[in-house]
């Protein structure tokens, strides 16, 4: 059954969030390597390494500029919220 609660594992939630970003970017005709900036909001800064391990698997070239920002609460009791900017590169 679908639930609005985040996955129990912080790693699974990081993967879910990054998959959502990837699907959005790809639906616009771009790839994750077109990301130029990302802001990750997280309710527990101790999860930086957990998120980063997942995050790094989504890029093949240089990583986009990034901020990892601590926050008090997120919607639906999530651990992460990601805001990103992609720019389609000329071919």
One Martini backbone bead per residue (centre of mass of N, CA, C, O) as a GRO file, in nm:
protein
   91
    1UNK     BB    1   0.097   0.036   0.021
    2UNK     BB    2   0.061   0.359  -0.005
    3UNK     BB    3   0.263   0.617   0.143
    4UNK     BB    4   0.362   0.928   0.307
    5UNK     BB    5   0.598   0.789   0.416
    6UNK     BB    6   0.906   0.741   0.465
    7UNK     BB    7   1.150   0.554   0.457
    8UNK     BB    8   1.322   0.393   0.703
    9UNK     BB    9   1.566   0.446   0.530
   10UNK     BB   10   1.792   0.688   0.452
   11UNK     BB   11   1.897   0.561   0.189
   12UNK     BB   12   1.622   0.510   0.052
   13UNK     BB   13   1.536   0.807   0.056
   14UNK     BB   14   1.766   0.918  -0.115
   15UNK     BB   15   1.698   0.750  -0.365
   16UNK     BB   16   1.409   0.853  -0.405
   17UNK     BB   17   1.481   1.151  -0.444
   18UNK     BB   18   1.683   1.112  -0.683
   19UNK     BB   19   1.482   0.972  -0.872
   20UNK     BB   20   1.291   1.212  -0.894
   21UNK     BB   21   1.492   1.402  -1.024
   22UNK     BB   22   1.567   1.227  -1.265
   23UNK     BB   23   1.282   1.208  -1.391
   24UNK     BB   24   1.243   1.512  -1.433
   25UNK     BB   25   1.490   1.565  -1.611
   26UNK     BB   26   1.425   1.350  -1.832
   27UNK     BB   27   1.140   1.472  -1.909
   28UNK     BB   28   1.317   1.737  -2.021
   29UNK     BB   29   1.574   1.613  -2.190
   30UNK     BB   30   1.774   1.530  -1.964
   31UNK     BB   31   2.042   1.503  -1.730
   32UNK     BB   32   2.224   1.488  -1.446
   33UNK     BB   33   2.469   1.637  -1.599
   34UNK     BB   34   2.280   1.915  -1.613
   35UNK     BB   35   2.342   1.980  -1.339
   36UNK     BB   36   2.439   2.290  -1.148
   37UNK     BB   37   2.236   2.282  -0.890
   38UNK     BB   38   2.213   2.198  -0.528
   39UNK     BB   39   1.970   2.153  -0.262
   40UNK     BB   40   1.997   2.007   0.063
   41UNK     BB   41   1.756   1.914   0.288
   42UNK     BB   42   1.811   1.833   0.644
   43UNK     BB   43   1.725   1.693   0.969
   44UNK     BB   44   2.030   1.544   0.968
   45UNK     BB   45   2.367   1.603   0.944
   46UNK     BB   46   2.462   1.298   0.992
   47UNK     BB   47   2.352   1.219   0.683
   48UNK     BB   48   2.562   1.303   0.474
   49UNK     BB   49   2.709   1.035   0.398
   50UNK     BB   50   2.458   0.883   0.309
   51UNK     BB   51   2.371   1.075   0.086
   52UNK     BB   52   2.642   1.094  -0.073
   53UNK     BB   53   2.660   0.798  -0.165
   54UNK     BB   54   2.412   0.826  -0.350
   55UNK     BB   55   2.459   1.087  -0.510
   56UNK     BB   56   2.727   0.997  -0.667
   57UNK     BB   57   2.565   0.781  -0.860
   58UNK     BB   58   2.423   1.027  -1.055
   59UNK     BB   59   2.720   1.086  -1.172
   60UNK     BB   60   2.987   1.128  -1.432
   61UNK     BB   61   3.095   1.398  -1.375
   62UNK     BB   62   3.061   1.672  -1.258
   63UNK     BB   63   2.952   1.826  -0.995
   64UNK     BB   64   2.734   2.010  -0.864
   65UNK     BB   65   2.652   2.255  -0.703
   66UNK     BB   66   2.640   2.255  -0.329
   67UNK     BB   67   2.398   2.222  -0.058
   68UNK     BB   68   2.391   2.134   0.295
   69UNK     BB   69   2.091   2.169   0.485
   70UNK     BB   70   1.967   2.245   0.783
   71UNK     BB   71   1.655   2.130   0.937
   72UNK     BB   72   1.378   2.077   1.124
   73UNK     BB   73   1.143   2.036   0.895
   74UNK     BB   74   0.942   1.818   0.688
   75UNK     BB   75   0.745   1.690   0.486
   76UNK     BB   76   0.625   1.390   0.593
   77UNK     BB   77   0.887   1.335   0.767
   78UNK     BB   78   1.128   1.397   0.616
   79UNK     BB   79   1.483   1.416   0.558
   80UNK     BB   80   1.448   1.518   0.251
   81UNK     BB   81   1.520   1.800   0.029
   82UNK     BB   82   1.525   1.891  -0.326
   83UNK     BB   83   1.702   2.145  -0.513
   84UNK     BB   84   1.721   2.204  -0.870
   85UNK     BB   85   1.945   2.289  -1.150
   86UNK     BB   86   1.905   2.279  -1.502
   87UNK     BB   87   2.119   2.273  -1.806
   88UNK     BB   88   2.117   2.258  -2.131
   89UNK     BB   89   2.343   2.138  -2.335
   90UNK     BB   90   2.517   2.179  -2.598
   91UNK     BB   91   2.570   1.986  -2.915
   0.00000   0.00000   0.00000
